[in-house]
Amino acid sequence: MSLEQMKEISKTRYVSAYRFAQVYAALGDKDRAFEWLTKSYQDHGDNISLLRVDPQMEILRRDPRFIALISLIRM
């Protein structure tokens, strides 16, 4: 699903913040990915527990924000 499709769907249905983060990570937009991951954490999103093992988040792993977020989640 494309980012534009997700934005359109989110106008009428729930789309998880984590899913938005995955798409932004795939696009290489780390700042936006972390914005959405933070939102997922704050919203207690179910998928945030996948962060440590999600291969789609590989691009973010060396970023200090990733390490900080993982420490908050305490998996």
Secondary structure, DSSP 8 states (H G I E B T S, - for coil): --HHHHHHHTTTS---HHHHHHHHHHTT-HHHHHHHHHHHHHTT-GGGGGTTT-GGGGGGTTSHHHHHHHHHH--
